[in-house]
Amino acid sequence: MSIDVIAGVDIGGTNINVGLTTKTGKLLGHKEFPTEPAQGFESAVNKIANHITELMHSDNYILFGIGIGCTGRHNRDDGSLGNVETFLPGWQGKNITSVFHDKFKVPVTLENDADAAAIGEHTWGIGQGTSRFILVTVGTGIGVGLTIDGQLYRGAQGAHPEIGHHIIDSSEGTVCWCGSQGCWEGLA
């Protein structure tokens, strides 16, 4: 009997995680490796593809789709990476969904990493059954995903909430990569 599986990819400024799950969210396997953005977009894509292939070791697994969560704001309509230059120099504008669709011939979706985590937790994790749920990520940066009435909250032009760039104290901290002083992300 074959098992439909979904590959999940989390691209952060420090590490990339690749996981394989059932359609009900059961984790079947996981790989983690350093992002190494200086090696370039193509190098990372090849490593991710190799790890997905390794995780698909069972002949009974059929890849149903790939979900990619990546730091930054993206163009979800065309699958291209948005403002990622601070953490992933040279990656901005790259159409990551087309690359993985061409490699694996399955549907691929791109989402901000914090939004993707919030969707996952609301669907299968601690946020199940709640009408409002907020998830804060703390890593290379600070992000937030928010669901209201079971739907992912999006701001103007489909943007996710950039909570890491809320000013905590404008008189302290280093200047953040966004140009402001006192951002939560810059103080973290």
N, CA, C and O of each residue as an XYZ file, in Angstrom:
752
protein
N       0.839     -1.179      0.000
C       0.000      0.000      0.000
C       0.884      1.243      0.000
O       1.827      1.340      0.785
N       0.580      2.185     -0.877
C       1.388      3.401     -0.965
C       0.911      4.442      0.047
O      -0.252      4.453      0.451
N       1.831      5.312      0.445
C       1.550      6.361      1.423
C       1.872      7.705      0.788
O       3.006      7.954      0.379
N       0.854      8.578      0.707
C       1.089      9.940      0.235
C       1.832     10.709      1.313
O       1.429     10.704      2.476
N       2.915     11.369      0.928
C       3.711     12.129      1.889
C       3.912     13.553      1.379
O       3.822     13.828      0.182
N       4.184     14.433      2.315
C       4.444     15.838      2.015
C       5.825     16.176      2.542
O       6.170     15.819      3.668
N       6.613     16.863      1.734
C       7.917     17.350      2.185
C       7.730     18.775      2.685
O       7.124     19.611      2.014
N       8.253     19.033      3.858
C       8.239     20.375      4.419
C       9.663     20.886      4.502
O      10.559     20.171      4.952
N       9.878     22.120      4.070
C      11.214     22.716      4.066
C      11.146     24.029      4.833
O      10.321     24.890      4.528
N      12.013     24.181      5.828
C      12.100     25.412      6.618
C      13.465     26.025      6.360
O      14.488     25.480      6.775
N      13.480     27.171      5.668
C      14.735     27.837      5.329
C      14.907     29.039      6.239
O      14.171     30.020      6.136
N      15.881     28.955      7.126
C      16.188     30.057      8.026
C      17.552     30.634      7.707
O      18.279     30.108      6.865
N      17.890     31.700      8.374
C      19.177     32.337      8.153
C      20.349     31.513      8.646
O      21.476     31.717      8.197
N      20.105     30.576      9.568
C      21.168     29.765     10.153
C      21.125     28.317      9.680
O      22.156     27.749      9.321
N      19.937     27.721      9.680
C      19.782     26.311      9.320
C      18.624     26.105      8.357
O      17.703     26.917      8.275
N      18.696     25.003      7.636
C      17.597     24.534      6.794
C      17.162     23.183      7.343
O      17.991     22.311      7.605
N      15.852     23.021      7.516
C      15.283     21.756      7.970
C      14.406     21.191      6.867
O      13.642     21.918      6.232
N      14.520     19.898      6.647
C      13.697     19.201      5.666
C      13.015     18.056      6.398
O      13.675     17.248      7.051
N      11.704     17.989      6.288
C      10.955     16.924      6.937
C      10.012     16.257      5.963
O       9.624     16.839      4.950
N       9.654     15.048      6.279
C       8.699     14.285      5.486
C       7.573     13.874      6.418
O       7.821     13.273      7.464
N       6.324     14.196      6.044
C       5.179     13.878      6.890
C       4.097     13.177      6.087
O       4.079     13.203      4.857
N       3.195     12.548      6.833
C       1.975     12.056      6.213
C       1.043     13.252      6.018
O       1.333     14.349      6.493
N      -0.065     13.043      5.326
C      -1.029     14.132      5.127
C      -1.721     14.524      6.431
O      -2.360     15.574      6.500
N      -1.601     13.701      7.454
C      -2.177     14.032      8.759
C      -1.151     14.655      9.698
O      -1.445     14.894     10.869
N       0.045     14.918      9.194
C       1.051     15.619      9.982
C       2.013     14.748     10.768
O       2.829     15.278     11.523
N       1.951     13.432     10.621
C       2.876     12.547     11.339
C       4.257     12.641     10.694
O       4.406     12.406      9.495
N       5.262     12.984     11.495
C       6.628     13.117     10.997
C       7.223     11.741     10.713
O       7.241     10.870     11.582
N       7.709     11.558      9.487
C       8.313     10.290      9.076
C       9.833     10.352      9.059
O      10.498      9.322      9.173
N      10.381     11.539      8.917
C      11.831     11.700      8.873
C      12.198     13.167      8.816
O      11.384     14.014      8.448
N      13.442     13.457      9.187
C      13.875     14.854      9.293
C      15.380     14.952      9.060
O      16.138     14.078      9.480
N      15.802     16.012      8.393
C      17.225     16.320      8.191
C      17.419     17.809      8.471
O      16.552     18.625      8.160
N      18.558     18.152      9.058
C      18.898     19.555      9.303
C      20.339     19.783      8.871
O      21.205     18.932      9.075
N      20.582     20.951      8.268
C      21.939     21.287      7.859
C      22.086     22.803      7.836
O      21.087     23.516      7.737
N      23.325     23.312      7.925
C      23.544     24.762      7.919
C      23.101     25.384      6.595
O      23.257     24.781      5.533
N      22.550     26.587      6.668
C      22.078     27.278      5.468
C      23.231     27.629      4.537
O      23.123     27.435      3.326
N      24.317     28.135      5.070
C      25.492     28.537      4.285
C      25.103     29.371      3.064
O      25.366     28.971      1.930
N      24.472     30.542      3.294
C      23.985     31.349      2.173
C      25.067     31.780      1.193
O      24.775     32.007      0.019
N      26.309     31.896      1.650
C      27.396     32.317      0.759
C      27.651     31.298     -0.353
O      28.214     31.645     -1.391
N      27.238     30.032     -0.142
C      27.411     29.015     -1.185
C      26.390     29.159     -2.304
O      26.513     28.514     -3.346
N      25.381     30.003     -2.094
C      24.441     30.312     -3.163
C      23.141     29.539     -3.120
O      23.020     28.499     -2.473
N      22.187     30.081     -3.825
C      20.839     29.527     -3.915
C      20.852     28.117     -4.504
O      20.226     27.209     -3.957
N      21.561     27.931     -5.615
C      21.562     26.634     -6.300
C      22.134     25.527     -5.420
O      21.637     24.401     -5.437
N      23.175     25.841     -4.653
C      23.761     24.859     -3.748
C      22.740     24.417     -2.699
O      22.605     23.227     -2.417
N      22.027     25.382     -2.127
C      21.015     25.055     -1.121
C      19.888     24.228     -1.729
O      19.432     23.258     -1.123
N      19.439     24.605     -2.918
C      18.374     23.859     -3.598
C      18.804     22.412     -3.817
O      18.021     21.494     -3.573
N      20.025     22.199     -4.269
C      20.512     20.835     -4.500
C      20.573     20.032     -3.205
O      20.210     18.856     -3.187
N      21.034     20.664     -2.115
C      21.076     19.965     -0.821
C      19.671     19.602     -0.356
O      19.433     18.487      0.108
N      18.742     20.548     -0.480
C      17.358     20.283     -0.077
C      16.784     19.129     -0.901
O      16.189     18.207     -0.343
N      16.959     19.174     -2.214
C      16.442     18.117     -3.095
C      17.050     16.764     -2.737
O      16.345     15.755     -2.715
N      18.349     16.737     -2.456
C      19.000     15.480     -2.069
C      18.423     14.933     -0.768
O      18.219     13.726     -0.636
N      18.158     15.823      0.197
C      17.596     15.368      1.474
C      16.158     14.873      1.302
O      15.767     13.888      1.929
N      15.379     15.536      0.470
C      14.022     15.037      0.201
C      14.106     13.642     -0.409
O      13.368     12.741     -0.009
N      14.995     13.465     -1.369
C      15.162     12.164     -2.024
C      15.595     11.100     -1.016
O      15.078      9.983     -1.040
N      16.539     11.434     -0.129
C      16.975     10.486      0.908
C      15.820     10.094      1.823
O      15.670      8.924      2.172
N      15.007     11.069      2.208
C      13.885     10.783      3.101
C      12.802      9.946      2.425
O      12.023      9.269      3.096
N      12.759      9.994      1.110
C      11.781      9.215      0.339
C      12.297      7.793      0.096
O      12.026      7.208     -0.953
N      13.020      7.247      1.038
C      13.690      5.950      0.882
C      12.737      4.789      0.650
O      13.127      3.794      0.038
N      11.524      4.886      1.112
C      10.582      3.779      0.974
C       9.908      3.808     -0.391
O       9.468      4.858     -0.858
N       9.835      2.653     -1.015
C       9.139      2.552     -2.300
C       7.644      2.822     -2.144
O       6.952      3.105     -3.123
N       7.152      2.732     -0.913
C       5.730      2.953     -0.663
C       5.370      4.428     -0.549
O       4.187      4.767     -0.532
N       6.364      5.317     -0.471
C       6.085      6.748     -0.340
C       5.852      7.366     -1.713
O       6.618      7.138     -2.649
N       4.789      8.146     -1.817
C       4.506      8.911     -3.024
C       4.453     10.375     -2.619
O       3.627     10.768     -1.795
N       5.332     11.176     -3.196
C       5.388     12.593     -2.845
C       4.155     13.299     -3.400
O       3.916     13.305     -4.608
N       3.379     13.893     -2.498
C       2.118     14.547     -2.831
C       2.303     16.045     -3.062
O       1.579     16.651     -3.851
N       3.279     16.638     -2.368
C       3.528     18.070     -2.505
C       4.669     18.508     -1.612
O       5.157     17.746     -0.778
N       5.089     19.756     -1.802
C       6.183     20.336     -1.018
C       5.727     21.691     -0.507
O       5.232     22.524     -1.267
N       5.900     21.901      0.793
C       5.629     23.195      1.404
C       6.936     23.805      1.871
O       7.723     23.151      2.555
N       7.167     25.055      1.505
C       8.411     25.734      1.863
C       8.086     26.937      2.729
O       7.298     27.800      2.343
N       8.696     26.988      3.896
C       8.628     28.158      4.763
C       9.998     28.803      4.755
O      11.006     28.136      4.989
N      10.038     30.099      4.486
C      11.324     30.792      4.397
C      11.212     32.153      5.061
O      10.192     32.834      4.957
N      12.274     32.531      5.739
C      12.325     33.850      6.343
C      12.015     34.918      5.303
O      12.382     34.773      4.137
N      11.347     35.981      5.712
C      11.082     37.106      4.817
C       9.682     37.131      4.244
O       8.870     36.236      4.479
N       9.425     38.177      3.491
C       8.144     38.367      2.800
C       8.341     37.958      1.343
O       9.330     38.334      0.715
N       7.395     37.187      0.811
C       7.568     36.608     -0.516
C       6.395     36.908     -1.433
O       5.331     37.338     -0.988
N       6.610     36.676     -2.717
C       5.535     36.765     -3.693
C       4.945     35.366     -3.822
O       5.420     34.553     -4.616
N       3.922     35.096     -3.047
C       3.329     33.763     -3.040
C       2.635     33.445     -4.362
O       2.488     32.276     -4.718
N       2.205     34.482     -5.096
C       1.517     34.244     -6.367
C       2.429     33.596     -7.402
O       2.003     32.694     -8.124
N       3.681     34.047     -7.482
C       4.578     33.452     -8.482
C       5.664     32.571     -7.861
O       6.471     31.986     -8.583
N       5.691     32.471     -6.519
C       6.627     31.567     -5.860
C       8.045     32.077     -5.735
O       8.974     31.298     -5.522
N       8.220     33.398     -5.867
C       9.584     33.937     -5.776
C       9.869     34.476     -4.379
O       8.980     34.965     -3.682
N      11.127     34.372     -4.000
C      11.571     34.847     -2.692
C      11.602     36.369     -2.677
O      12.035     37.004     -3.639
N      11.138     36.940     -1.579
C      11.079     38.395     -1.437
C      12.286     38.954     -0.720
O      13.426     38.663     -1.082
N      12.031     39.762      0.304
C      13.103     40.495      0.982
C      13.927     39.587      1.900
O      13.745     39.592      3.118
N      14.816     38.823      1.312
C      15.644     37.884      2.071
C      17.127     38.255      2.058
O      17.951     37.522      2.606
N      17.470     39.374      1.445
C      18.881     39.730      1.234
C      19.702     39.790      2.516
O      20.881     39.438      2.503
N      19.108     40.226      3.621
C      19.862     40.332      4.872
C      20.359     38.975      5.337
O      21.507     38.844      5.762
N      19.496     37.959      5.258
C      19.851     36.630      5.744
C      20.328     35.691      4.636
O      21.115     34.778      4.884
N      19.846     35.921      3.414
C      20.153     35.030      2.295
C      20.580     35.852      1.081
O      19.841     35.934      0.100
N      21.772     36.462      1.136
C      22.205     37.323      0.032
C      22.259     36.573     -1.301
O      22.768     35.455     -1.387
N      21.719     37.219     -2.335
C      21.709     36.628     -3.669
C      20.503     35.751     -3.955
O      20.359     35.252     -5.071
N      19.634     35.552     -2.971
C      18.479     34.673     -3.153
C      17.227     35.438     -3.558
O      16.299     34.843     -4.107
N      17.178     36.735     -3.303
C      15.971     37.516     -3.561
C      15.560     37.415     -5.027
O      16.393     37.516     -5.927
N      14.263     37.214     -5.252
C      13.723     37.117     -6.606
C      13.804     35.728     -7.219
O      13.212     35.489     -8.271
N      14.518     34.811     -6.590
C      14.628     33.444     -7.127
C      13.278     32.736     -6.994
O      12.639     32.807     -5.944
N      12.853     32.064     -8.041
C      11.566     31.378     -8.024
C      11.755     29.964     -7.489
O      11.957     29.013     -8.245
N      11.684     29.853     -6.188
C      11.966     28.587     -5.514
C      10.882     27.542     -5.775
O      11.182     26.349     -5.823
N       9.642     27.964     -5.943
C       8.590     26.967     -6.179
C       8.732     26.313     -7.549
O       8.514     25.109     -7.686
N       9.092     27.085     -8.552
C       9.292     26.508     -9.893
C      10.449     25.525     -9.908
O      10.379     24.479    -10.554
N      11.517     25.866     -9.192
C      12.689     24.985     -9.149
C      12.307     23.615     -8.597
O      12.662     22.588     -9.177
N      11.577     23.597     -7.466
C      11.217     22.310     -6.864
C      10.098     21.608     -7.639
O      10.051     20.378     -7.672
N       9.209     22.369     -8.254
C       8.192     21.744     -9.101
C       8.861     21.034    -10.280
O       8.489     19.912    -10.624
N       9.843     21.686    -10.894
C      10.551     21.080    -12.023
C      11.310     19.825    -11.605
O      11.399     18.869    -12.375
N      11.861     19.822    -10.385
C      12.636     18.666     -9.919
C      11.748     17.481     -9.533
O      12.092     16.331     -9.809
N      10.603     17.761     -8.892
C       9.797     16.678     -8.318
C       8.428     16.484     -8.968
O       7.747     15.497     -8.686
N       8.014     17.416     -9.836
C       6.735     17.305    -10.564
C       5.535     17.174     -9.625
O       4.620     16.393     -9.883
N       5.547     17.946     -8.532
C       4.431     17.991     -7.581
C       4.123     19.454     -7.267
O       4.955     20.327     -7.514
N       2.934     19.729     -6.726
C       2.631     21.103     -6.320
C       3.587     21.570     -5.219
O       3.954     20.803     -4.330
N       3.980     22.834     -5.299
C       4.895     23.428     -4.319
C       4.311     24.765     -3.889
O       3.859     25.549     -4.723
N       4.322     25.020     -2.596
C       3.829     26.297     -2.091
C       4.892     26.959     -1.225
O       5.684     26.282     -0.569
N       4.900     28.285     -1.229
C       5.874     29.083     -0.481
C       5.135     29.971      0.501
O       4.124     30.587      0.162
N       5.649     30.032      1.718
C       5.054     30.861      2.759
C       6.165     31.407      3.640
O       7.244     30.819      3.715
N       5.914     32.515      4.300
C       6.837     32.988      5.322
C       6.976     31.890      6.376
O       6.002     31.197      6.670
N       8.173     31.721      6.949
C       8.407     30.616      7.876
C       7.533     30.674      9.125
O       7.024     29.642      9.562
N       7.349     31.851      9.707
C       6.511     31.964     10.905
C       5.046     31.687     10.567
O       4.339     31.053     11.350
N       4.592     32.157      9.414
C       3.220     31.881      8.985
C       3.024     30.386      8.752
O       1.997     29.825      9.135
N       4.002     29.743      8.127
C       3.916     28.298      7.885
C       3.853     27.534      9.206
O       3.081     26.585      9.339
N       4.660     27.943     10.176
C       4.652     27.290     11.489
C       3.303     27.486     12.181
O       2.785     26.561     12.806
N       2.736     28.686     12.071
C       1.432     28.954     12.686
C       0.340     28.094     12.054
O      -0.520     27.562     12.756
N       0.377     27.958     10.729
C      -0.599     27.104     10.039
C      -0.469     25.663     10.536
O      -1.469     25.010     10.833
N       0.770     25.174     10.622
C       1.006     23.807     11.085
C       0.529     23.581     12.510
O      -0.131     22.581     12.795
N       0.857     24.498     13.402
C       0.430     24.351     14.800
C      -1.080     24.491     14.940
O      -1.690     23.812     15.766
N      -1.686     25.360     14.147
C      -3.139     25.523     14.217
C      -3.848     24.285     13.668
O      -4.917     23.916     14.153
N      -3.260     23.651     12.668
C      -3.879     22.485     12.043
C      -3.635     21.204     12.832
O      -4.563     20.423     13.045
N      -2.386     20.978     13.272
C      -2.035     19.699     13.886
C      -1.484     19.801     15.298
O      -1.337     18.778     15.967
N      -1.179     20.984     15.767
C      -0.466     21.114     17.036
C      -1.259     21.774     18.138
O      -2.468     21.582     18.268
N      -0.555     22.550     18.922
C      -1.103     23.155     20.130
C      -2.242     24.132     19.861
O      -3.034     24.415     20.760
N      -2.338     24.648     18.646
C      -3.392     25.607     18.320
C      -4.684     24.991     17.812
O      -5.627     25.708     17.479
N      -4.734     23.660     17.751
C      -5.943     22.990     17.253
C      -7.164     23.410     18.061
O      -7.121     23.463     19.290
N      -8.249     23.707     17.357
C      -9.503     24.009     18.030
C      -9.620     25.425     18.561
O     -10.655     25.788     19.120
N      -8.582     26.234     18.399
C      -8.650     27.615     18.878
C      -9.149     28.521     17.758
O      -8.908     28.256     16.580
N      -9.842     29.587     18.130
C     -10.294     30.528     17.106
C      -9.221     31.566     16.810
O      -9.181     32.131     15.716
N      -8.351     31.818     17.786
C      -7.257     32.773     17.586
C      -5.983     32.157     18.139
O      -5.960     31.599     19.236
N      -4.930     32.275     17.349
C      -3.672     31.630     17.728
C      -2.518     32.471     17.214
O      -2.527     32.915     16.066
N      -1.520     32.692     18.068
C      -0.323     33.421     17.649
C       0.894     32.553     17.941
O       0.988     31.928     18.998
N       1.809     32.523     17.004
C       3.047     31.770     17.159
C       4.204     32.731     16.913
O       4.238     33.426     15.898
N       5.146     32.766     17.843
C       6.326     33.621     17.712
C       7.535     32.729     17.487
O       7.760     31.780     18.238
N       8.314     33.031     16.452
C       9.552     32.300     16.195
C      10.730     33.165     16.618
O      10.749     34.372     16.378
N      11.700     32.537     17.244
C      12.922     33.226     17.646
C      14.082     32.391     17.138
O      14.277     31.254     17.568
N      14.842     32.956     16.231
C      15.994     32.273     15.649
C      16.989     33.322     15.222
O      17.380     34.175     16.019
N      17.403     33.267     13.968
C      18.269     34.309     13.434
C      17.541     35.647     13.493
O      18.163     36.691     13.687
N      16.226     35.611     13.325
C      15.363     36.785     13.458
C      14.186     36.439     14.348
O      14.138     35.355     14.930
N      13.234     37.359     14.456
C      12.012     37.136     15.221
C      10.842     37.295     14.264
O      10.757     38.283     13.536
N       9.945     36.326     14.265
C       8.786     36.382     13.386
C       7.526     36.005     14.120
O       7.575     35.523     15.252
N       6.397     36.224     13.478
C       5.116     35.867     14.077
C       4.158     35.403     12.988
O       4.126     35.947     11.884
N       3.386     34.391     13.327
C       2.279     33.951     12.495
C       1.019     34.028     13.338
O       1.045     33.695     14.523
N      -0.067     34.456     12.750
C      -1.296     34.707     13.496
C      -2.485     34.140     12.735
O      -2.659     34.418     11.548
N      -3.310     33.339     13.423
C      -4.553     32.877     12.823
C      -5.717     33.487     13.593
O      -5.704     33.544     14.822
N      -6.721     33.943     12.850
C      -7.942     34.503     13.425
C      -9.112     33.789     12.766
O      -9.220     33.743     11.541
N      -9.984     33.236     13.594
C     -11.133     32.474     13.096
C     -10.699     31.402     12.102
O     -11.353     31.174     11.085
N      -9.592     30.756     12.414
C      -9.108     29.642     11.605
C      -8.390     30.016     10.328
O      -7.981     29.132      9.576
N      -8.225     31.306     10.061
C      -7.561     31.759      8.838
C      -6.267     32.487      9.177
O      -6.195     33.218     10.164
N      -5.261     32.283      8.361
C      -4.006     32.993      8.542
C      -4.245     34.479      8.327
O      -4.828     34.876      7.318
N      -3.802     35.295      9.259
C      -3.954     36.743      9.142
C      -2.873     37.288      8.224
O      -1.695     36.957      8.359
N      -3.289     38.122      7.297
C      -2.355     38.802      6.405
C      -2.664     40.286      6.447
O      -3.825     40.695      6.493
N      -1.627     41.070      6.430
C      -1.783     42.512      6.427
C      -1.884     43.052      5.013
O      -2.310     42.356      4.091
N      -1.485     44.305      4.861
C      -1.536     44.976      3.565
C      -0.744     44.194      2.525
O       0.359     43.726      2.806
N      -1.290     44.053      1.352
C      -0.668     43.376      0.222
C      -0.250     41.942      0.558
O       0.718     41.425      0.002
N      -0.987     41.308      1.471
C      -0.729     39.916      1.811
C       0.452     39.684      2.731
O       0.879     38.544      2.914
N       0.990     40.753      3.316
C       2.174     40.630      4.169
C       1.823     39.977      5.500
O       0.701     40.095      5.992
N       2.793     39.296      6.065
C       2.624     38.751      7.408
C       3.017     39.831      8.424
O       3.731     40.771      8.072
N       2.565     39.713      9.664
C       2.916     40.718     10.674
C       4.422     40.688     10.962
O       4.966     39.634     11.291
N       5.080     41.807     10.843
C       6.527     41.911     11.094
C       6.778     42.361     12.532
O       7.286     43.457     12.769
N       6.421     41.513     13.481
C       6.521     41.876     14.887
C       7.960     42.139     15.326
O       8.190     42.912     16.256
N       8.912     41.514     14.678
C      10.313     41.720     15.037
C      10.787     43.138     14.799
O      11.824     43.549     15.319
N      10.023     43.893     14.006
C      10.427     45.261     13.692
C       9.578     46.308     14.406
O       9.577     47.479     14.028
N       8.862     45.882     15.431
C       8.184     46.843     16.294
C       9.239     47.457     17.209
O      10.081     46.749     17.762
N       9.188     48.757     17.360
C      10.167     49.466     18.185
C       9.847     49.217     19.654
O       8.749     49.515     20.122
N      10.820     48.667     20.371
C      10.689     48.429     21.806
C      11.229     49.633     22.571
O      10.586     50.142     23.489
N      12.416     50.077     22.181
C      13.039     51.245     22.817
C      13.932     51.914     21.780
O      14.997     51.399     21.441
N      13.492     53.056     21.282
C      14.228     53.725     20.201
C      15.535     54.353     20.664
O      16.313     54.835     19.842
N      15.787     54.353     21.973
C      17.032     54.945     22.478
C      18.100     53.894     22.753
O      19.225     54.239     23.115
N      17.762     52.616     22.586
C      18.720     51.548     22.895
C      18.877     50.593     21.722
O      18.053     50.539     20.809
N      19.950     49.859     21.784
C      20.175     48.792     20.817
C      20.862     49.277     19.558
O      20.934     50.473     19.273
N      21.354     48.324     18.832
C      22.015     48.626     17.568
C      20.962     48.913     16.503
O      19.784     48.604     16.677
N      21.398     49.497     15.422
C      20.495     49.745     14.304
C      20.193     48.399     13.646
O      21.099     47.644     13.294
N      18.918     48.121     13.492
C      18.457     46.868     12.888
C      18.747     46.887     11.391
O      18.970     47.953     10.817
N      18.745     45.724     10.758
C      18.956     45.648      9.317
C      17.892     46.419      8.548
O      18.122     46.802      7.401
N      16.718     46.655      9.161
C      15.658     47.408      8.480
C      15.917     48.913      8.520
O      15.225     49.685      7.856
N      16.930     49.330      9.311
C      17.288     50.745      9.392
C      16.810     51.443     10.646
O      17.225     52.570     10.915
N      15.951     50.806     11.420
C      15.437     51.416     12.649
C      16.286     51.015     13.846
O      16.948     49.977     13.835
N      16.257     51.845     14.869
C      16.945     51.529     16.120
C      15.909     51.127     17.154
O      14.850     51.745     17.256
N      16.215     50.095     17.917
C      15.335     49.663     18.987
C      14.313     48.618     18.600
O      13.406     48.329     19.380
N      14.438     48.035     17.395
C      13.531     46.947     17.005
C      13.718     45.771     17.956
O      14.817     45.522     18.452
N      12.640     45.063     18.199
C      12.701     43.868     19.022
C      13.754     42.915     18.463
O      14.540     42.345     19.219
N      13.771     42.743     17.162
C      14.727     41.843     16.518
C      16.162     42.307     16.734
O      17.053     41.483     16.942
N      16.395     43.620     16.688
C      17.736     44.159     16.901
C      18.199     44.059     18.340
O      19.400     44.039     18.611
N      17.245     43.997     19.271
C      17.579     43.891     20.691
C      17.742     42.447     21.141
O      18.351     42.177     22.176
N      17.195     41.522     20.361
C      17.206     40.106     20.765
C      18.598     39.508     20.676
O      18.784     38.330     20.979
